[in-house]
Amino acid sequence: MTVDEFFHRTVAGWSAQPATGSDLADDLLALFDAQAGSRHLDLQARQLGKQGKGFYSIGSSGHESNAAVAAALRPTDPALLHYRSGGFYVRRAGQVPGQHPLRDVLLGVVAAADEPISAGRHKVFGNHELAVIPQTSTIASHLPRAVGLAFSLGRAAKLGVPSGWPDDSVVVCSFGDASANHSTATGAINSALHCAFQGLAMPLLLVCEDNGIGISVRTPKGWIESTYGDRAGLRYFTADGADPVQCLSVAREAAEWVRLHRAPAFLHLRTVRLMGHAGSDVESGYRSRTEITTDYQRDPLLGTAKVLVDNGILRPDEVLARYADKRAEVAQVAEEALERRKLGSAAEVMASICQNRPEVVERRALEVPPREHFGDQLPEDEGPLTLAQAINRSLAEELGRDPGVIAFGEDVSRKGGVYGVTRGLRKKFGATKVFDTLLDEQSILGTALGAGLAGLLPIPEIQYLAYLHNAADQLRGEAGTLSFFSNGQYRNPMVVRIAGYGYQKGFGGHFHNDNSVTALRDMPGVVVASPSRPDDAAAMLRTCVAAAREDGRVCVFLEPIALYHTRDLHEPGDEGWLARYPAPGEHHVPIGRARQHGDGSDLTLVTFGNGVPMSLRAAKRLRDRGIDARVLDLRWLAPLPVDDLLTAAEATGRVLVVDETRRSGGVSEPVVTALVDGGFTGPIARVTSEDSYIPLGAAAYHVLLDEETIETAALKLTNG
């Protein structure tokens, strides 16, 4: 017997009851309609899948009690929902006139191009008019963003920045009991409590829909309550998903508590999972038939129907008629959905990856902001600056010009950064704009993700490149995909500063000398900037901030640690690596444009980061041996400056790629590919660091690229 058949048989066996005049009649009818709509969406998705016409079958059956959570909230409360949120979505849509939730979901199931949130790119619960922010199914990856948004609502209010959300909003975030065990979830909840402990506003309602199983892996009974039922600083609520009256009451109590106290709460919604994990899941392979059918008795639709009948609101035959009418409505909407067109080209699919308006970005980057915070000495009048100083002055300009710009991370506030890059910024702009975070990269990036949704422009710092890797999914799975899966309706404006690369003499080992950028280079739409010189760094940072503000771009700003305080280029005291701050009108480096040093005609050295001064020194020695080389600083690792690369290559007919990252997965691979794809036919060679982690002390120089290797390869290429 299926759950659908069980529902019919059970309800048909009930007797009608006299009306009791329940005050909850309207609420219960709306709840049942939303739950029935969600159930029939699941059944229809399975049917479409069997016909080869539907492409997503993870359903909400057994979780429809989350519709009560939607009823307890306002339709303006931002919601970040997991994939069993059909009941919530349908009920919230019922709170806003003119919405068509059944059509929305079915257009997603059949991947129709006019589906209202992702335009057929993925089946997600999302709707800008319903304040539902689309989330993909990466386990628990949306929780740090939810924490960041809850935090940023208060931060935006303090800064006088319109957030786009009502001041008393509650952020709701739902997830399953299996997801609650993921490090991303535990880190996010810890971050929320860390903020609340300090008295910071954290209006976050965490909804754990506990069905006791993750695909086939069981959650120990009592685990969620044991873990979160008595957590200091986290108000705990619990409700039985099979009891609609309790769900409505407890959900309202929890939502009102969060709205009033501006503090996090945990709503433990005890549910069941009906119809398996997804259409392809053979549940009988790991659950007994008795266990499966026993859960039918805890079906939330059955629970709501029972209350409707017991209170005389509907007769059993009226319940079944209402249920059948919803089935027919969903079937009709499905037929209409199948007629809608699909995405028709790669260009159409990719159109929402990011907005790209170079002329708009340039205009903002070149604006001269108010600069009273610099006092009598403007940065361009200071004289030559180091890389760290130039970045510091550029950050100050952005913090001073835009009330929504915030800078944060580990040690960035009072200390001014491990390398002094943010020194003095907290004193100039205050702790609301420049602040320290807890030591958790997932939370740092989650804060940035939420801040962007609240109208702010975050500039988070990841202290070392090696520290990014455990949190990279916050960029890959969350930041990089939001515009794509929302058809550009939601964006993640941010500039992530990361200190990285090798060559820190006498310090660090792998975690402070990391040259792995592979994880950053293959995120569609994400800009990866890699400045080398101080003047470039100042201007490129301005460009990244402009791209984030104007186009909502996600930008990663890779800063070479070894060059932060470098002053000399060729010999001690020459100060050849200092540079003046860009004058007004020069604060812009177009994304994807390289910088050329020299105009040698014999060889083009293509490089970036630490490779730039290394290549310039090698080029000087090559000139002494009769070889005239030019150096091309890529400056941007994504998108690569392909046009400039090909022009510089054709100018000499020979290219040596000087890559401080690893031979496998490093930057030289796409550079060589771009040359070949672009039709360059001259000789190409590359020199790289080894495929190795970077060890401590002098041993690092056995695996890092050095200038002797560059020079030897250049001689071989030009004399061969």
C-alpha positions in Angstrom: 0.0 0.0 0.0 1.3 3.5 -0.9 1.0 6.5 1.4 -1.5 7.9 -1.0 -3.7 4.8 -0.7 -3.3 4.8 3.0 -4.5 8.4 3.3 -7.6 7.6 1.2 -8.5 4.4 3.2 -7.9 6.0 6.6 -9.9 9.1 6.0 -12.7 7.2 4.4 -13.1 5.2 7.5 -13.7 8.2 9.8 -17.1 9.5 10.8 -18.2 13.0 10.5 -18.3 15.1 13.7 -20.3 18.1 14.7 -18.7 21.5 14.4 -17.0 22.9 17.4 -16.4 26.4 16.2 -12.6 26.1 16.3 -10.8 29.4 16.1 -8.2 27.7 14.0 -10.5 26.7 11.1 -9.1 29.1 8.6 -5.5 28.3 9.6 -6.1 24.6 9.4 -7.8 24.8 6.0 -5.0 26.9 4.6 -2.5 24.5 6.1 -4.2 21.4 4.6 -4.4 23.0 1.2 -0.7 23.8 1.2 0.2 20.4 2.5 -2.0 18.7 -0.1 -0.5 20.8 -2.9 3.0 19.9 -1.8 2.1 16.2 -1.6 0.6 16.1 -5.1 3.6 18.0 -6.5 5.7 15.1 -5.2 3.5 12.5 -6.7 3.4 14.4 -10.0 7.2 14.8 -10.0 7.6 11.0 -9.6 5.2 10.4 -12.5 7.0 12.9 -14.7 10.3 11.2 -13.9 9.0 7.8 -14.9 7.9 9.3 -18.2 11.3 11.0 -18.8 9.7 14.4 -18.7 10.7 15.4 -15.2 14.2 15.8 -13.8 14.0 16.2 -10.1 12.2 14.0 -7.6 13.5 14.7 -4.1 10.2 15.4 -2.4 8.7 16.9 0.8 6.4 14.1 1.7 6.3 13.7 5.5 7.8 17.1 6.0 4.7 19.1 5.0 4.4 20.3 8.6 6.9 23.0 7.6 3.9 24.8 6.1 3.1 25.7 9.7 6.5 27.5 10.0 5.6 29.6 6.9 2.2 30.4 8.5 4.0 31.7 11.6 6.3 34.0 9.7 5.7 37.0 7.5 6.2 36.7 3.7 8.9 39.4 4.0 11.0 37.3 6.4 14.0 36.0 4.4 13.9 32.2 4.0 16.7 29.9 3.1 15.1 26.5 2.7 16.3 23.0 2.1 14.9 20.7 -0.5 12.0 19.3 1.5 10.3 22.6 1.9 7.4 22.2 -0.5 4.8 22.8 2.2 6.5 26.0 3.4 6.8 27.3 -0.1 3.2 26.7 -1.0 1.9 28.1 2.3 4.1 31.3 2.0 2.9 31.8 -1.6 -0.7 31.8 -0.2 0.2 34.8 1.9 1.0 36.9 -1.2 -1.7 37.7 -3.8 -1.0 36.7 -7.4 1.4 33.8 -6.7 1.3 30.4 -8.4 3.4 28.0 -6.3 2.2 24.8 -8.0 3.2 26.2 -11.3 6.5 27.5 -10.0 7.6 24.1 -8.6 6.4 22.1 -11.7 8.2 24.5 -14.1 11.3 23.7 -12.0 10.7 19.9 -12.2 10.5 20.0 -16.0 13.3 22.5 -16.3 11.2 25.1 -18.2 13.0 28.4 -19.1 10.3 30.6 -17.7 10.4 29.0 -14.2 10.4 32.2 -12.0 13.6 31.8 -9.9 16.3 29.8 -11.8 14.7 29.9 -15.3 15.1 26.2 -15.7 18.7 25.9 -14.5 17.8 23.9 -11.4 14.8 22.9 -9.4 15.0 25.0 -6.2 12.6 26.7 -3.8 13.1 30.4 -4.5 11.1 33.4 -5.3 12.2 37.0 -5.0 8.6 38.3 -4.3 8.3 35.7 -1.5 11.7 36.5 0.1 12.7 32.9 -0.5 16.5 32.9 -1.4 17.2 29.8 -3.6 19.6 27.2 -2.1 21.1 24.2 -3.9 21.4 20.9 -2.2 25.0 21.1 -0.9 24.7 19.8 2.6 24.1 22.6 5.1 26.1 25.0 3.0 23.3 27.7 3.3 23.6 27.9 7.1 26.6 30.2 7.2 24.8 32.6 4.8 21.7 32.6 7.0 23.8 33.5 10.0 25.5 36.2 8.0 22.2 37.6 6.8 20.8 37.7 10.4 23.9 39.4 11.6 24.0 41.9 8.7 20.4 43.1 9.2 21.5 44.7 12.4 24.9 45.9 11.0 23.2 47.6 8.0 20.8 49.3 10.4 23.7 50.7 12.4 25.4 52.0 9.3 22.2 53.5 7.9 22.3 51.3 4.9 18.9 50.1 3.5 19.0 46.4 3.7 15.9 45.7 1.6 14.3 43.8 4.5 12.0 45.1 7.3 14.0 46.1 10.4 12.3 43.5 12.5 12.8 40.6 10.0 13.4 37.1 11.2 15.7 35.0 9.0 14.5 31.4 8.8 16.8 28.5 7.7 15.7 24.9 7.4 17.7 21.8 7.2 17.5 18.1 8.0 18.7 16.1 11.0 21.5 14.5 8.9 22.7 17.9 7.7 22.8 19.1 11.4 25.9 16.9 11.8 27.8 18.5 9.0 30.7 20.7 10.1 29.2 23.6 8.1 26.0 23.4 10.2 27.8 23.1 13.5 30.2 25.9 12.7 27.3 28.2 11.6 25.3 27.5 14.7 28.4 28.1 16.8 28.9 31.4 15.0 25.3 32.5 15.7 25.7 31.7 19.4 29.1 33.5 19.4 27.4 36.7 18.1 24.5 36.4 20.5 26.8 35.8 23.4 28.3 39.2 22.7 24.9 40.9 22.6 24.9 41.3 18.8 21.5 41.0 17.1 21.0 37.5 15.6 17.3 37.1 14.6 17.7 33.6 13.3 15.2 30.8 13.4 16.9 27.5 12.8 14.4 24.8 11.8 15.7 21.2 12.0 13.2 18.9 10.2 14.2 15.6 11.9 12.9 12.6 10.0 15.5 10.3 11.6 17.4 9.3 8.5 19.8 10.7 5.9 19.2 8.8 2.7 19.9 5.4 4.3 21.9 6.4 7.4 19.9 6.6 10.6 20.1 9.4 13.1 20.3 8.0 16.6 17.0 8.5 18.4 17.2 11.6 20.7 20.3 12.9 19.1 19.0 16.3 17.9 17.3 17.0 21.2 20.4 15.9 23.2 22.6 18.1 21.1 20.5 21.2 20.9 17.8 20.9 23.5 19.9 22.5 26.3 22.5 24.5 24.4 23.5 27.7 26.2 22.3 30.8 24.3 20.0 28.8 22.0 16.3 28.9 22.8 14.9 25.4 22.0 11.4 24.7 20.7 10.0 21.3 19.6 6.9 20.1 17.9 5.4 16.9 16.5 5.0 17.2 12.8 2.0 15.0 12.9 0.1 17.4 15.2 -0.9 20.5 13.2 -2.3 22.5 16.1 1.0 22.0 18.0 3.0 22.9 15.0 1.1 26.1 14.4 1.3 27.1 18.1 5.0 26.3 18.6 6.1 27.8 15.3 4.4 31.0 16.2 5.9 31.0 19.6 9.3 30.5 18.2 9.0 33.1 15.5 7.7 35.7 17.9 10.4 34.9 20.4 13.1 35.5 17.8 11.5 38.6 16.5 11.2 40.1 20.0 14.6 39.1 21.4 16.7 39.3 18.2 18.4 36.1 19.2 18.7 32.7 17.7 16.2 29.9 18.3 16.1 26.2 17.3 12.8 24.7 16.3 13.1 20.9 16.3 10.3 19.7 14.0 9.9 16.0 14.4 8.9 14.6 11.0 8.9 11.4 9.0 10.2 10.8 5.5 7.6 9.3 3.2 8.2 7.9 -0.3 11.9 7.5 0.2 14.8 10.0 -0.4 14.0 10.5 -4.1 12.4 8.8 -7.0 15.5 6.7 -7.7 15.8 5.6 -4.1 14.8 1.9 -3.3 13.9 2.5 0.3 13.0 -1.2 0.9 16.7 -2.0 0.5 17.5 -0.5 3.9 14.1 -0.2 5.7 11.6 -3.0 6.4 8.1 -2.8 4.9 6.6 -2.6 8.4 8.8 0.3 9.3 7.9 2.2 6.2 4.1 1.7 6.5 4.2 2.5 10.2 5.4 6.0 9.3 2.2 6.4 7.3 0.3 7.0 10.5 2.5 10.1 11.2 1.7 11.6 7.8 1.2 15.4 8.5 -1.6 15.5 5.9 -3.4 12.8 7.9 -2.8 14.7 11.1 -4.3 17.9 9.6 -7.2 16.0 8.1 -7.9 14.4 11.5 -8.2 17.7 13.2 -10.4 19.1 10.5 -12.8 16.2 10.8 -12.7 16.0 14.6 -13.6 19.7 14.9 -16.4 19.4 12.4 -14.7 21.8 10.0 -14.8 19.2 7.1 -16.5 15.9 6.7 -14.3 13.0 5.7 -15.8 13.0 2.1 -15.0 16.8 1.9 -11.4 16.1 3.0 -11.1 13.5 0.2 -12.8 15.8 -2.3 -10.5 18.6 -1.4 -7.5 16.3 -1.7 -8.7 15.0 -5.1 -9.3 18.6 -6.4 -5.7 19.4 -5.5 -4.5 16.3 -7.4 -6.5 17.4 -10.5 -5.2 21.0 -10.2 -1.6 19.8 -10.0 -2.1 17.4 -13.0 -3.5 20.3 -15.1 -0.7 22.6 -14.2 1.8 19.8 -15.0 0.3 19.5 -18.5 0.7 23.2 -19.0 4.2 23.2 -17.7 5.3 20.5 -20.2 4.3 22.9 -23.0 6.8 25.6 -21.8 10.0 26.0 -23.7 13.4 24.9 -22.4 16.7 26.7 -22.3 17.8 26.9 -25.9 21.6 27.6 -26.0 24.8 27.7 -24.0 24.6 31.5 -24.1 21.1 31.4 -22.5 22.2 29.0 -19.8 25.2 31.1 -19.0 23.5 34.5 -19.1 22.8 34.6 -15.4 26.3 33.5 -14.2 27.2 37.1 -13.6 26.5 40.6 -14.8 29.4 42.2 -16.7 29.3 45.9 -17.5 32.9 47.1 -17.8 32.0 50.7 -18.6 29.8 51.0 -15.5 32.6 49.5 -13.4 35.2 51.8 -14.8 33.0 54.9 -14.1 32.6 54.0 -10.5 36.3 53.0 -10.0 37.5 56.3 -11.4 35.2 58.4 -9.2 37.2 60.4 -6.6 35.6 59.7 -3.2 35.5 62.1 -0.2 38.9 61.8 1.4 38.7 63.8 4.6 39.7 60.7 6.6 43.2 61.0 5.1 43.7 64.5 6.7 46.2 66.8 5.1 48.2 64.1 3.4 46.5 62.3 0.5 47.9 58.8 -0.4 49.2 60.0 -3.8 51.2 62.7 -2.0 52.8 60.2 0.5 55.5 59.2 -1.9 56.4 55.6 -2.9 54.5 52.9 -1.0 54.8 49.2 -0.4 52.2 46.7 -1.6 50.8 46.5 1.9 50.6 50.3 2.3 48.9 50.7 -1.1 46.2 48.1 -0.3 45.7 49.8 3.0 45.1 53.2 1.4 42.8 51.7 -1.2 40.7 50.0 1.5 40.5 53.3 3.3 39.2 55.0 0.2 36.5 52.4 -0.2 35.5 52.4 3.5 35.3 56.2 3.4 33.3 56.5 0.3 30.6 53.9 0.8 28.7 53.5 4.1 27.9 49.9 3.1 31.6 48.7 2.8 32.7 46.6 5.7 36.0 44.9 6.3 36.4 41.9 8.6 38.2 38.7 9.4 40.7 37.3 11.8 42.9 39.9 13.4 42.0 42.7 11.0 40.6 45.1 13.6 42.7 46.1 16.6 45.8 44.3 15.4 45.5 45.6 11.9 46.1 42.3 10.2 49.0 39.8 10.7 51.0 41.8 8.2 49.7 45.3 9.0 47.6 45.6 5.9 44.5 46.8 7.7 46.4 48.8 10.3 44.6 52.0 11.4 41.4 51.3 9.6 39.4 50.5 12.7 40.5 53.7 14.3 39.5 55.7 11.3 36.2 54.1 10.5 35.1 52.4 13.8 34.3 48.9 14.9 31.0 48.8 13.1 32.8 48.9 9.7 36.1 47.2 10.6 35.8 44.2 13.0 37.3 40.9 14.0 35.5 37.6 13.5 35.9 34.2 15.2 38.5 31.9 13.7 36.4 30.1 11.2 36.7 30.6 7.5 33.2 29.2 6.7 31.7 31.7 9.1 33.8 34.6 7.7 32.6 33.8 4.1 29.1 33.1 5.4 29.0 36.6 6.9 30.0 38.0 3.6 27.3 36.1 1.8 24.7 37.4 4.2 26.1 40.9 4.2 25.7 41.1 0.4 22.0 40.2 0.7 21.5 42.9 3.3 22.8 45.8 1.0 26.3 45.8 2.4 29.5 45.4 0.4 31.7 43.0 2.4 35.5 42.8 2.1 36.4 39.8 4.2 39.9 38.6 4.8 41.1 35.0 4.7 44.3 35.1 6.6 46.2 32.6 4.5 45.4 30.8 1.3 45.7 27.4 2.9 42.9 28.4 5.3 40.5 28.9 2.5 40.3 25.3 1.4 38.1 24.0 4.2 35.6 26.8 3.3 35.9 26.9 -0.5 32.4 25.6 -0.9 31.1 28.9 0.5 32.5 30.4 -2.7 31.9 27.6 -5.1 28.5 26.2 -4.0 27.0 29.4 -2.5 28.6 32.7 -3.8 29.4 31.5 -7.2 26.0 29.9 -7.9 23.5 32.4 -6.4 23.1 34.6 -9.5 23.1 31.6 -11.7 20.3 29.8 -9.8 18.3 33.0 -9.2 18.5 34.2 -12.8 20.3 37.3 -11.5 17.6 38.2 -9.0 19.9 37.7 -6.1 23.6 38.6 -6.0 26.7 38.1 -3.7 28.7 41.3 -4.0 32.0 40.8 -2.2 35.8 41.1 -2.5 37.6 38.3 -0.6 41.1 39.3 0.3 43.4 36.3 0.7 47.1 36.5 1.7 48.9 33.7 -0.2 51.7 32.2 -2.3 55.1 31.2 -1.1 58.6 32.7 -0.6 58.1 33.8 3.0 61.7 33.5 4.1 62.3 31.7 7.3 58.6 31.3 8.1 55.6 29.2 7.9 55.8 26.0 6.0 52.7 24.8 4.1 50.0 26.7 5.9 51.7 30.0 5.6 53.2 29.4 2.1 50.4 27.9 0.0 50.5 28.2 -3.8 47.4 26.2 -4.7 45.0 28.3 -6.6 43.3 25.5 -8.5 40.1 25.6 -6.4 39.6 29.3 -7.3 40.2 29.2 -11.0 37.3 27.0 -12.1 34.4 28.9 -10.5 32.4 30.4 -13.3 31.9 34.1 -13.0 34.2 34.5 -10.0 37.0 37.1 -10.6 40.4 36.2 -9.4 42.8 39.2 -9.1 46.5 38.7 -8.4 48.3 42.0 -8.1 52.1 42.2 -7.8 53.0 45.9 -7.8 51.7 48.4 -5.2 50.1 50.8 -7.8 48.4 47.9 -9.5 47.1 46.5 -6.2 45.5 49.8 -5.2 43.8 50.3 -8.6 42.8 46.6 -9.0 41.2 46.7 -5.5 39.2 49.7 -6.5 38.1 47.9 -9.7 37.0 44.8 -7.7 35.0 46.8 -5.3 33.3 48.7 -8.2 32.5 45.4 -9.9 31.1 44.0 -6.7 28.9 47.1 -6.1 27.8 47.7 -9.6 27.5 44.2 -11.1 27.3 42.1 -7.9 30.5 40.3 -8.8 32.3 37.8 -6.5 35.9 38.8 -6.5 38.9 37.1 -4.9 41.9 39.3 -4.3 45.1 37.2 -4.0 47.9 39.2 -2.2 51.5 37.9 -2.4 52.6 37.8 1.3 56.3 37.9 0.3 55.8 41.2 -1.5 53.8 43.0 1.2 56.8 44.9 2.5 59.3 44.4 -0.3 61.0 47.6 -1.2 63.9 46.7 -3.5 63.9 45.0 -6.9 67.4 44.4 -8.3 69.7 45.3 -5.4 69.5 46.4 -1.8 68.4 50.1 -1.4 67.2 50.6 -5.0 63.5 50.8 -3.8 62.5 49.4 -7.2 59.5 47.7 -5.9 57.9 50.7 -4.3 55.3 52.7 -6.3 53.3 55.9 -5.9 49.6 55.6 -5.2 47.5 56.1 -8.3 46.5 59.7 -9.0 42.8 60.5 -9.4 41.7 59.2 -12.8 44.1 56.2 -12.6 42.3 54.1 -10.0 41.2 51.4 -12.4 42.6 48.3 -14.0 40.0 46.7 -16.3 39.2 43.1 -15.4 41.1 40.8 -17.7 43.8 43.3 -18.8 47.5 42.5 -18.3 50.4 44.9 -17.8 53.6 44.7 -19.9 57.1 45.7 -18.7 59.5 46.4 -21.4 59.2 45.9 -25.2 61.8 43.2 -25.8 61.6 41.4 -29.1 63.3 38.1 -28.4 61.1 36.5 -25.7 57.9 37.1 -23.7 58.0 36.1 -20.0 54.4 35.5 -18.9 53.9 35.6 -15.2 52.0 37.0 -12.1 52.5 37.5 -8.4 56.0 36.8 -7.1 56.9 35.8 -10.6 56.8 39.4 -11.7 59.9 40.7 -9.8 61.6 37.3 -10.4 61.1 37.6 -14.1 62.1 41.3 -14.2 65.4 40.3 -12.5 65.9 37.4 -14.9 65.1 39.7 -17.9 67.8 42.1 -16.8 70.4 39.3 -16.6 69.2 38.0 -20.0 69.8 41.4 -21.6 73.4 41.2 -20.4 73.6 38.0 -22.4 72.1 39.6 -25.5 68.5 38.4 -25.1 65.9 41.2 -25.1 62.8 40.0 -23.1 59.6 41.6 -22.2 57.6 40.7 -19.1 53.8 40.3 -19.1 52.1 40.5 -15.7 48.8 38.8 -16.1 47.3 40.5 -13.1 44.0 38.6 -13.5 43.9 34.8 -13.2 40.2 34.7 -13.9 39.3 35.8 -16.5 42.7 35.5 -18.0 43.8 38.5 -20.2 43.8 36.4 -23.4 44.0 39.2 -25.9 46.9 40.9 -24.1 48.6 37.5 -23.8 48.3 36.7 -27.5 49.5 40.2 -28.5 52.6 39.9 -26.3 53.3 36.4 -27.5 53.1 37.4 -31.2 55.4 40.3 -30.6 58.3 38.1 -29.8 57.3 34.7 -31.2 58.5 32.9 -28.1 56.8 32.5 -24.7 58.1 31.3 -21.4 55.4 30.9 -18.8 56.8 31.7 -15.3 54.4 30.1 -12.8 55.1 30.0 -9.1 52.2 27.6 -8.5 52.4 23.9 -9.1 53.0 22.2 -12.4 49.8 20.2 -12.1 46.7 22.3 -11.7 48.6 25.6 -11.7 48.2 28.8 -13.6 50.5 27.8 -16.5 48.2 25.1 -17.8 45.4 27.5 -18.8 47.9 30.0 -20.1 49.5 27.5 -22.4 46.0 26.3 -23.5 44.9 29.9 -24.2 48.0 30.4 -26.4 47.3 27.2 -28.4 43.6 27.9 -28.7 44.4 31.4 -29.8 46.4 30.1 -32.7 49.9 31.0 -31.4 52.4 28.8 -33.3 55.7 29.8 -31.8 57.7 27.8 -29.2 56.2 27.7 -25.7 57.8 26.5 -22.5 56.9 26.8 -18.9 58.7 26.7 -15.5 56.8 26.0 -12.3 57.1 25.0 -8.7 57.0 21.3 -8.0 53.9 19.3 -7.3 54.6 19.4 -3.6 53.4 21.0 -0.4 55.8 23.6 0.8 58.0 22.5 3.7 59.5 24.6 6.5 62.6 26.7 6.2 65.3 26.4 3.5 63.8 23.2 2.3 61.0 25.3 0.7 63.4 26.4 -2.0 63.9 22.9 -3.2 60.3 22.9 -4.5 59.6 26.5 -5.2 60.4 28.0 -8.6 63.7 30.1 -8.6 65.3 32.7 -10.8 68.1 30.4 -12.0 65.5 28.0 -13.4 63.7 30.8 -15.2 67.0 32.1 -16.7 68.1 28.6 -17.8 64.7 27.9 -19.5 64.8 31.3 -21.2 68.3 30.6 -22.6 67.2 27.2 -23.8 64.1 28.6 -25.5 65.9 31.4 -27.3 69.0 29.5 -28.3 67.2 26.3 -29.2 
